[in-house]
Amino acid sequence: MKDLNVWEQFFYYLRTNGVYVWQQFSRHFLIAIYGVLFAAIIAIPLGIWLSRHKKMAPALITLANIIQTIPSLAMLSIIMLGLGLGVNTVIATIFLYSLLPILKNTYTGMNQVDGDILDAARGMGMTRWQRLKMVELPLSISVIMAGIRNALVIAIGITAIGSFVGAGGLGDIIIRGTNATDGTAIILVGALPTALMAICTDLFLGMIERKLTPNKN
């Protein structure tokens, strides 16, 4: 393998370790998905609640901002003290980092719904739940999706760092490459799929976001 150039080594490693790379790719993506999913379960209802209790919004959004400013490696280390090594630490870290974009976009999207439309919905006799389900959420869903999109792309990057606390994923392959004498190709085997995952996820969710954007024509 030493006689091969970097790209030949890259494809050789993929051929001989394809199953392992795919397992780490799937693990990496699932860790990111779980962290963002848990954050969405909390942040979307909280964002809706804040749109009805605006006095609480600055404090909670500022708190989420503070969490976002903590370096990811430091956050992993802090959470590791409580949860130990492994996947749970990384999922908890992704959860905390995903709160801000989802919470802020949900709050913003709900507040951007035209008041005249809400007045018309009230005039039609809709209950608060019906207005939320049939008017507010459909009109704000594209903004909420933008927050989820940002959160998931960030989560994919954090998951790569999560290998330092034993979570697995493509970061494991990158670490193997850095520890090898001539590990450039191995680093690429871990880094390129990570970048491709982030790009494809962003493009796919961007497409969904555009489809969910209300047509103003």
C-alpha positions in Angstrom: 0.0 0.0 0.0 3.0 2.3 0.6 3.8 2.2 -3.2 0.4 3.6 -4.1 -0.5 7.3 -4.3 -3.0 8.9 -2.0 -6.1 8.3 -4.1 -5.1 4.7 -4.9 -4.7 4.2 -1.2 -8.0 5.9 -0.6 -9.9 3.5 -3.0 -7.9 0.5 -1.7 -9.0 1.3 1.8 -12.6 1.6 0.7 -12.5 -1.7 -1.1 -11.0 -3.6 1.8 -12.9 -1.9 4.6 -16.1 -0.9 2.8 -18.4 -2.6 5.4 -16.6 -0.9 8.3 -16.8 2.5 6.6 -20.5 2.1 5.9 -21.2 1.1 9.5 -19.4 4.2 10.8 -21.2 6.4 8.2 -24.6 5.0 9.3 -23.7 5.4 13.0 -22.5 8.9 12.4 -25.7 10.0 10.7 -28.0 8.3 13.2 -26.2 10.0 16.2 -26.7 13.4 14.5 -30.3 12.6 13.7 -31.2 11.5 17.2 -29.6 14.6 18.8 -31.5 17.0 16.4 -34.8 15.0 16.8 -34.7 15.3 20.6 -34.0 19.0 20.3 -36.9 19.5 17.9 -39.3 17.7 20.3 -38.4 20.2 23.0 -37.6 23.4 21.0 -40.6 23.5 18.6 -43.3 23.4 21.3 -41.2 25.8 23.4 -40.9 28.2 20.4 -44.6 28.0 19.9 -45.2 28.7 23.7 -42.7 31.7 23.6 -44.7 33.2 20.6 -47.6 33.4 23.0 -45.5 34.5 26.0 -43.1 37.0 24.4 -41.8 38.4 27.7 -40.1 35.1 28.3 -38.5 34.9 24.9 -35.4 37.1 25.4 -34.3 35.2 28.5 -34.7 31.7 27.0 -33.2 32.6 23.6 -30.2 34.3 25.4 -29.7 31.1 27.4 -29.7 29.1 24.2 -27.2 31.6 22.7 -24.9 31.2 25.7 -24.9 27.4 25.2 -24.1 27.9 21.5 -21.0 29.9 22.3 -19.3 27.1 24.3 -16.8 25.3 22.2 -18.0 21.9 21.2 -15.0 20.0 22.5 -15.4 21.8 25.9 -19.1 20.9 25.9 -18.3 17.3 25.2 -15.8 17.2 28.0 -18.3 18.8 30.5 -21.1 16.4 29.6 -18.7 13.5 29.6 -18.2 14.1 33.4 -21.8 13.3 34.0 -22.7 10.8 31.3 -19.3 9.2 30.7 -17.8 8.0 27.4 -20.0 7.0 24.5 -22.9 7.9 22.3 -25.1 9.5 25.0 -22.6 12.3 25.6 -22.5 13.2 21.9 -26.3 13.1 21.5 -26.7 15.3 24.6 -24.2 17.8 23.2 -25.9 17.9 19.8 -29.2 18.3 21.6 -27.9 21.4 23.4 -26.4 22.9 20.3 -29.5 22.3 18.2 -31.9 24.1 20.6 -30.9 27.6 19.5 -31.5 27.3 15.7 -34.7 25.3 16.1 -36.1 27.4 19.0 -35.2 30.8 17.4 -36.6 29.8 14.0 -39.8 28.4 15.5 -40.3 31.6 17.5 -39.5 33.8 14.4 -41.7 31.8 12.1 -44.7 31.9 14.4 -44.3 35.7 14.9 -44.2 36.2 11.1 -47.7 34.9 10.5 -49.8 37.8 9.3 -52.1 39.1 12.0 -54.9 39.7 9.5 -54.9 36.0 8.6 -55.2 35.1 12.3 -58.0 37.6 12.7 -59.8 36.0 9.7 -59.3 32.5 11.3 -60.8 33.8 14.5 -63.7 35.3 12.6 -64.4 31.9 11.1 -64.8 30.5 14.6 -61.5 28.5 14.7 -60.3 27.4 18.1 -56.7 28.2 19.2 -55.7 24.6 18.4 -57.3 24.8 14.9 -55.5 28.1 14.2 -52.2 26.5 15.2 -52.7 23.4 13.2 -54.4 24.8 10.1 -52.9 28.3 9.9 -49.8 29.1 11.9 -47.8 25.9 11.5 -48.4 25.7 7.7 -47.3 29.3 7.3 -44.2 29.0 9.6 -43.1 25.5 8.7 -40.5 26.6 6.1 -38.8 28.8 8.7 -38.9 26.0 11.3 -37.4 23.6 8.7 -34.5 26.1 8.1 -33.7 25.9 11.8 -33.7 22.1 11.7 -31.5 22.2 8.5 -28.9 24.4 10.3 -29.0 22.2 13.4 -28.5 19.0 11.5 -25.5 20.3 9.5 -23.9 21.5 12.8 -24.7 18.1 14.4 -22.8 16.2 11.7 -19.7 18.2 12.4 -20.0 17.7 16.2 -20.5 14.0 15.7 -17.1 13.8 14.0 -15.5 15.4 17.1 -17.5 13.0 19.3 -15.1 10.2 18.4 -12.8 11.6 21.0 -15.2 10.5 23.7 -15.7 7.0 22.2 -19.0 7.6 20.3 -17.8 6.1 17.0 -18.7 7.4 13.6 -16.5 8.7 10.8 -14.4 10.6 13.2 -13.0 7.2 14.3 -11.6 6.7 10.8 -10.1 10.3 10.8 -8.4 9.5 14.2 -7.0 6.3 12.8 -5.5 8.2 9.9 -3.9 10.8 12.2 -2.3 8.0 14.2 -1.0 6.2 11.1 2.5 6.9 9.8 1.2 7.7 6.3 -2.5 8.1 7.0 -3.5 10.8 4.5 -5.7 8.4 2.6 -7.4 7.1 5.7 -8.1 10.7 6.9 -9.8 11.3 3.5 -11.9 8.1 3.9 -13.3 9.6 7.1 -13.4 13.3 6.1 -14.8 13.2 2.6 -17.9 11.2 3.5 -18.5 13.5 6.5 -18.4 16.5 4.2 -20.6 14.7 1.6 -23.1 13.9 4.3 -23.3 17.5 5.5 -23.6 18.8 1.9 -26.3 16.3 0.8 -28.2 16.8 4.0 -28.2 20.6 3.5 -29.3 20.2 -0.1 -32.1 17.7 0.7 -33.5 19.7 3.6 -33.1 22.9 1.5 -35.3 21.3 -1.1 -37.9 20.4 1.4 -37.8 23.9 2.9 -38.4 25.4 -0.5 -41.4 23.1 -1.2 -42.9 24.0 2.2 -42.5 27.8 1.6 -46.0 29.2 0.9 -46.5 30.4 -2.6 -47.0 34.2 -2.6 -48.2 34.4 -6.2 
